[in-house]
Amino acid sequence: MSFGTMGIFWLILAAVMLVIELATVSLVSIWFVAGALVAALLAFLHLGLWIQIAAFILVSVVLFCFFKDRLQAFFRYRHDRSGASLILGKTGKVTSPIQEHQDGRILVDGQDWKASAPQSLPTGTAVKVIGMHGVTLDVEPIDKA
């Protein structure tokens, strides 16, 4: 094959890998796009086939090893803190008694929540949020005396 033909081959390979990456968004084939573009450049510069193949492999592997984790972290969905992550560890007051096997109500940061506890807690007891299941907060009394 001529150098021009190999250059076109590498460009087609880069385009195919780019389409695959855009279809999957998995950050796997993007590295082959870069490797194929470098190999195409080397083909158009009339460098040998083995040099093109070596460059393709080297560029793809090096970019994958150095940038995959960083790019995944950058593009990873960032959750807004809400729900349990905002309420865990906060303190509140029991507004409706909590019985051992019956949920009660508590007030935390001005919001009313359904709550459960391992023991009965009367109205007015200061509690700390230690967990959440569904929309029910798990609490424990602050003064265990």
CYANA upper distance limits for C-alpha pairs under 8 A (distance plus 0.5 A):
  1 MET  CA      5 THR  CA      6.68
  1 MET  CA      6 MET  CA      7.15
  2 SER  CA      6 MET  CA      6.84
  3 PHE  CA      7 GLY  CA      6.62
  3 PHE  CA     43 ALA  CA      5.70
  3 PHE  CA     44 PHE  CA      6.51
  3 PHE  CA     45 LEU  CA      8.46
  3 PHE  CA     46 HIS  CA      6.14
  3 PHE  CA     47 LEU  CA      8.30
  4 GLY  CA      8 ILE  CA      6.76
  4 GLY  CA     43 ALA  CA      7.28
  4 GLY  CA     44 PHE  CA      6.49
  5 THR  CA      9 PHE  CA      6.66
  6 MET  CA     10 TRP  CA      6.68
  6 MET  CA     40 ALA  CA      7.54
  6 MET  CA     43 ALA  CA      6.53
  7 GLY  CA     11 LEU  CA      6.76
  7 GLY  CA     39 ALA  CA      7.93
  7 GLY  CA     40 ALA  CA      4.82
  7 GLY  CA     41 LEU  CA      7.43
  7 GLY  CA     42 LEU  CA      8.30
  7 GLY  CA     43 ALA  CA      5.46
  7 GLY  CA     44 PHE  CA      6.17
  8 ILE  CA     12 ILE  CA      6.61
  8 ILE  CA     40 ALA  CA      7.55
  9 PHE  CA     13 LEU  CA      6.64
  9 PHE  CA     40 ALA  CA      8.19
 10 TRP  CA     14 ALA  CA      6.59
 10 TRP  CA     36 ALA  CA      5.63
 10 TRP  CA     37 LEU  CA      7.06
 10 TRP  CA     39 ALA  CA      6.88
 10 TRP  CA     40 ALA  CA      5.47
 11 LEU  CA     15 ALA  CA      6.69
 11 LEU  CA     36 ALA  CA      7.09
 11 LEU  CA     37 LEU  CA      6.79
 11 LEU  CA     40 ALA  CA      6.60
 12 ILE  CA     16 VAL  CA      6.66
 13 LEU  CA     17 MET  CA      6.62
 13 LEU  CA     33 VAL  CA      7.91
 13 LEU  CA     36 ALA  CA      6.97
 14 ALA  CA     18 LEU  CA      6.56
 14 ALA  CA     32 PHE  CA      7.34
 14 ALA  CA     33 VAL  CA      4.87
 14 ALA  CA     34 ALA  CA      7.77
 14 ALA  CA     35 GLY  CA      8.45
 14 ALA  CA     36 ALA  CA      5.73
 14 ALA  CA     37 LEU  CA      6.77
 15 ALA  CA     19 VAL  CA      6.73
 15 ALA  CA     33 VAL  CA      7.67
 16 VAL  CA     20 ILE  CA      6.76
 17 MET  CA     21 GLU  CA      6.61
 17 MET  CA     29 SER  CA      6.00
 17 MET  CA     30 ILE  CA      7.15
 17 MET  CA     32 PHE  CA      7.01
 17 MET  CA     33 VAL  CA      6.16
 18 LEU  CA     22 LEU  CA      6.59
 18 LEU  CA     29 SER  CA      7.47
 18 LEU  CA     30 ILE  CA      6.74
 18 LEU  CA     33 VAL  CA      6.56
 19 VAL  CA     23 ALA  CA      6.58
 20 ILE  CA     24 THR  CA      6.63
 20 ILE  CA     29 SER  CA      7.28
 21 GLU  CA     25 VAL  CA      5.67
 21 GLU  CA     26 SER  CA      7.03
 21 GLU  CA     27 LEU  CA      7.15
 21 GLU  CA     28 VAL  CA      7.49
 21 GLU  CA     29 SER  CA      5.92
 21 GLU  CA     30 ILE  CA      6.38
 27 LEU  CA     31 TRP  CA      8.12
 27 LEU  CA     68 LYS  CA      7.42
 27 LEU  CA     72 GLN  CA      8.07
 28 VAL  CA     32 PHE  CA      8.44
 28 VAL  CA     64 PHE  CA      8.37
 29 SER  CA     33 VAL  CA      7.13
 30 ILE  CA     34 ALA  CA      7.25
 31 TRP  CA     35 GLY  CA      6.83
 31 TRP  CA     59 VAL  CA      8.12
 31 TRP  CA     60 SER  CA      5.25
 31 TRP  CA     61 VAL  CA      7.89
 31 TRP  CA     63 LEU  CA      6.65
 31 TRP  CA     64 PHE  CA      6.43
 32 PHE  CA     36 ALA  CA      6.38
 32 PHE  CA     56 PHE  CA      7.84
 32 PHE  CA     60 SER  CA      5.75
 33 VAL  CA     37 LEU  CA      6.71
 33 VAL  CA     60 SER  CA      8.44
 34 ALA  CA     38 VAL  CA      6.82
 34 ALA  CA     56 PHE  CA      8.46
 34 ALA  CA     59 VAL  CA      7.51
 34 ALA  CA     60 SER  CA      7.14
 35 GLY  CA     39 ALA  CA      6.68
 35 GLY  CA     55 ALA  CA      7.26
 35 GLY  CA     56 PHE  CA      4.66
 35 GLY  CA     57 ILE  CA      7.10
 35 GLY  CA     58 LEU  CA      8.00
 35 GLY  CA     59 VAL  CA      5.47
 35 GLY  CA     60 SER  CA      5.39
 36 ALA  CA     40 ALA  CA      6.51
 36 ALA  CA     56 PHE  CA      6.07
 37 LEU  CA     41 LEU  CA      6.76
 38 VAL  CA     42 LEU  CA      6.82
 38 VAL  CA     52 GLN  CA      8.35
 38 VAL  CA     55 ALA  CA      7.38
 38 VAL  CA     56 PHE  CA      7.12
 38 VAL  CA     59 VAL  CA      8.16
 39 ALA  CA     43 ALA  CA      6.65
 39 ALA  CA     52 GLN  CA      5.14
 39 ALA  CA     53 ILE  CA      7.32
 39 ALA  CA     55 ALA  CA      6.48
 39 ALA  CA     56 PHE  CA      5.91
 40 ALA  CA     44 PHE  CA      6.71
 40 ALA  CA     52 GLN  CA      7.99
 41 LEU  CA     45 LEU  CA      6.75
 42 LEU  CA     46 HIS  CA      6.93
 42 LEU  CA     47 LEU  CA      6.03
 42 LEU  CA     51 ILE  CA      8.32
 42 LEU  CA     52 GLN  CA      6.54
 43 ALA  CA     47 LEU  CA      6.05
 43 ALA  CA     48 GLY  CA      7.67
 43 ALA  CA     49 LEU  CA      7.96
 43 ALA  CA     52 GLN  CA      7.09
 47 LEU  CA     51 ILE  CA      7.09
 47 LEU  CA     52 GLN  CA      7.57
 48 GLY  CA     52 GLN  CA      6.92
 49 LEU  CA     53 ILE  CA      6.68
 50 TRP  CA     54 ALA  CA      6.47
 51 ILE  CA     55 ALA  CA      6.49
 52 GLN  CA     56 PHE  CA      6.56
 53 ILE  CA     57 ILE  CA      6.74
 54 ALA  CA     58 LEU  CA      6.42
 55 ALA  CA     59 VAL  CA      6.30
 56 PHE  CA     60 SER  CA      6.56
 57 ILE  CA     61 VAL  CA      6.54
 58 LEU  CA     62 VAL  CA      6.45
 59 VAL  CA     63 LEU  CA      6.49
 60 SER  CA     64 PHE  CA      6.57
 61 VAL  CA     65 CYS  CA      6.57
 62 VAL  CA     66 PHE  CA      6.63
 63 LEU  CA     67 PHE  CA      6.16
 63 LEU  CA     68 LYS  CA      7.94
 64 PHE  CA     68 LYS  CA      5.76
 66 PHE  CA     70 ARG  CA      8.37
 67 PHE  CA     71 LEU  CA      6.52
 68 LYS  CA     72 GLN  CA      6.60
 69 ASP  CA     73 ALA  CA      6.60
 70 ARG  CA     74 PHE  CA      6.69
 71 LEU  CA     75 PHE  CA      6.62
 72 GLN  CA     76 ARG  CA      6.22
 81 ARG  CA     85 SER  CA      6.49
 81 ARG  CA     86 LEU  CA      6.71
 82 SER  CA     86 LEU  CA      5.86
 83 GLY  CA     87 ILE  CA      7.02
 84 ALA  CA     88 LEU  CA      6.24
 84 ALA  CA    131 GLY  CA      8.02
 84 ALA  CA    132 MET  CA      6.77
 87 ILE  CA    108 VAL  CA      8.44
 87 ILE  CA    129 VAL  CA      7.43
 88 LEU  CA    129 VAL  CA      5.81
 88 LEU  CA    130 ILE  CA      6.36
 88 LEU  CA    131 GLY  CA      6.75
 88 LEU  CA    132 MET  CA      8.35
 89 GLY  CA    128 LYS  CA      6.58
 89 GLY  CA    129 VAL  CA      5.66
 89 GLY  CA    130 ILE  CA      6.50
 90 LYS  CA    108 VAL  CA      7.70
 90 LYS  CA    128 LYS  CA      6.25
 90 LYS  CA    129 VAL  CA      6.11
 91 THR  CA    108 VAL  CA      6.84
 91 THR  CA    126 ALA  CA      7.51
 91 THR  CA    127 VAL  CA      6.01
 91 THR  CA    128 LYS  CA      4.85
 91 THR  CA    129 VAL  CA      6.70
 92 GLY  CA    106 ILE  CA      6.92
 92 GLY  CA    107 LEU  CA      5.89
 92 GLY  CA    108 VAL  CA      4.98
 92 GLY  CA    109 ASP  CA      7.72
 92 GLY  CA    126 ALA  CA      6.27
 92 GLY  CA    127 VAL  CA      5.83
 92 GLY  CA    128 LYS  CA      6.88
 92 GLY  CA    129 VAL  CA      8.29
 93 LYS  CA    106 ILE  CA      5.91
 93 LYS  CA    107 LEU  CA      5.95
 93 LYS  CA    108 VAL  CA      7.48
 93 LYS  CA    123 THR  CA      8.05
 93 LYS  CA    124 GLY  CA      6.02
 93 LYS  CA    125 THR  CA      6.01
 93 LYS  CA    126 ALA  CA      5.11
 93 LYS  CA    127 VAL  CA      6.35
 94 VAL  CA     98 ILE  CA      8.09
 94 VAL  CA    104 GLY  CA      8.06
 94 VAL  CA    105 ARG  CA      6.48
 94 VAL  CA    106 ILE  CA      4.74
 94 VAL  CA    107 LEU  CA      6.99
 94 VAL  CA    121 LEU  CA      7.91
 94 VAL  CA    122 PRO  CA      7.40
 94 VAL  CA    123 THR  CA      5.42
 94 VAL  CA    124 GLY  CA      5.58
 94 VAL  CA    125 THR  CA      5.83
 94 VAL  CA    126 ALA  CA      7.11
 94 VAL  CA    127 VAL  CA      7.63
 95 THR  CA    104 GLY  CA      8.16
 95 THR  CA    105 ARG  CA      5.92
 95 THR  CA    106 ILE  CA      5.52
 95 THR  CA    107 LEU  CA      7.02
 95 THR  CA    123 THR  CA      5.67
 95 THR  CA    124 GLY  CA      6.76
 96 SER  CA    104 GLY  CA      5.64
 96 SER  CA    105 ARG  CA      5.27
 96 SER  CA    106 ILE  CA      7.25
 96 SER  CA    122 PRO  CA      7.94
 96 SER  CA    123 THR  CA      6.02
 97 PRO  CA    104 GLY  CA      5.70
 97 PRO  CA    105 ARG  CA      7.40
 97 PRO  CA    120 SER  CA      7.92
 97 PRO  CA    121 LEU  CA      6.29
 97 PRO  CA    122 PRO  CA      5.17
 97 PRO  CA    123 THR  CA      5.51
 98 ILE  CA    102 GLN  CA      6.79
 98 ILE  CA    103 ASP  CA      5.88
 98 ILE  CA    104 GLY  CA      4.63
 98 ILE  CA    105 ARG  CA      7.57
 98 ILE  CA    115 ALA  CA      7.73
 98 ILE  CA    116 SER  CA      6.82
 98 ILE  CA    117 ALA  CA      7.32
 98 ILE  CA    119 GLN  CA      8.27
 98 ILE  CA    120 SER  CA      5.84
 98 ILE  CA    121 LEU  CA      5.55
 98 ILE  CA    122 PRO  CA      7.01
 98 ILE  CA    123 THR  CA      8.47
 99 GLN  CA    103 ASP  CA      6.91
 99 GLN  CA    104 GLY  CA      7.49
 99 GLN  CA    116 SER  CA      8.27
 99 GLN  CA    117 ALA  CA      8.06
 99 GLN  CA    119 GLN  CA      7.08
 99 GLN  CA    120 SER  CA      4.78
 99 GLN  CA    121 LEU  CA      7.01
100 GLU  CA    116 SER  CA      8.32
100 GLU  CA    117 ALA  CA      7.16
100 GLU  CA    118 PRO  CA      6.38
100 GLU  CA    119 GLN  CA      5.37
100 GLU  CA    120 SER  CA      5.54
102 GLN  CA    116 SER  CA      7.58
103 ASP  CA    114 LYS  CA      6.99
103 ASP  CA    115 ALA  CA      5.95
103 ASP  CA    116 SER  CA      5.30
103 ASP  CA    117 ALA  CA      8.25
104 GLY  CA    114 LYS  CA      6.34
104 GLY  CA    115 ALA  CA      5.80
104 GLY  CA    116 SER  CA      6.85
105 ARG  CA    112 ASP  CA      7.24
105 ARG  CA    113 TRP  CA      6.07
105 ARG  CA    114 LYS  CA      5.09
105 ARG  CA    115 ALA  CA      5.89
106 ILE  CA    112 ASP  CA      6.27
106 ILE  CA    113 TRP  CA      5.85
106 ILE  CA    114 LYS  CA      6.95
106 ILE  CA    115 ALA  CA      6.82
107 LEU  CA    111 GLN  CA      5.89
107 LEU  CA    112 ASP  CA      5.12
107 LEU  CA    113 TRP  CA      6.74
108 VAL  CA    112 ASP  CA      7.05
108 VAL  CA    113 TRP  CA      7.88
113 TRP  CA    135 VAL  CA      8.18
113 TRP  CA    136 THR  CA      7.35
113 TRP  CA    137 LEU  CA      7.46
114 LYS  CA    135 VAL  CA      7.54
114 LYS  CA    136 THR  CA      5.49
114 LYS  CA    137 LEU  CA      6.78
115 ALA  CA    136 THR  CA      5.62
115 ALA  CA    137 LEU  CA      5.06
115 ALA  CA    138 ASP  CA      6.29
115 ALA  CA    139 VAL  CA      7.21
116 SER  CA    136 THR  CA      7.38
116 SER  CA    137 LEU  CA      6.76
116 SER  CA    138 ASP  CA      5.62
116 SER  CA    139 VAL  CA      6.73
117 ALA  CA    121 LEU  CA      8.13
117 ALA  CA    138 ASP  CA      6.33
117 ALA  CA    139 VAL  CA      5.80
117 ALA  CA    140 GLU  CA      6.53
118 PRO  CA    140 GLU  CA      8.09
121 LEU  CA    125 THR  CA      6.94
121 LEU  CA    141 PRO  CA      8.13
125 THR  CA    141 PRO  CA      7.28
126 ALA  CA    141 PRO  CA      6.38
126 ALA  CA    142 ILE  CA      6.22
126 ALA  CA    143 ASP  CA      7.83
127 VAL  CA    139 VAL  CA      6.51
127 VAL  CA    140 GLU  CA      5.87
127 VAL  CA    141 PRO  CA      4.76
127 VAL  CA    142 ILE  CA      5.54
128 LYS  CA    139 VAL  CA      5.93
128 LYS  CA    140 GLU  CA      5.99
128 LYS  CA    141 PRO  CA      6.76
128 LYS  CA    142 ILE  CA      6.49
129 VAL  CA    137 LEU  CA      7.00
129 VAL  CA    138 ASP  CA      6.40
129 VAL  CA    139 VAL  CA      5.00
129 VAL  CA    140 GLU  CA      7.24
130 ILE  CA    137 LEU  CA      8.12
130 ILE  CA    138 ASP  CA      6.10
130 ILE  CA    139 VAL  CA      5.87
130 ILE  CA    140 GLU  CA      7.43
131 GLY  CA    137 LEU  CA      6.39
131 GLY  CA    138 ASP  CA      5.23
131 GLY  CA    139 VAL  CA      7.41
132 MET  CA    136 THR  CA      6.24
132 MET  CA    137 LEU  CA      4.92
132 MET  CA    138 ASP  CA      5.93
133 HIS  CA    137 LEU  CA      7.00
133 HIS  CA    138 ASP  CA      7.95
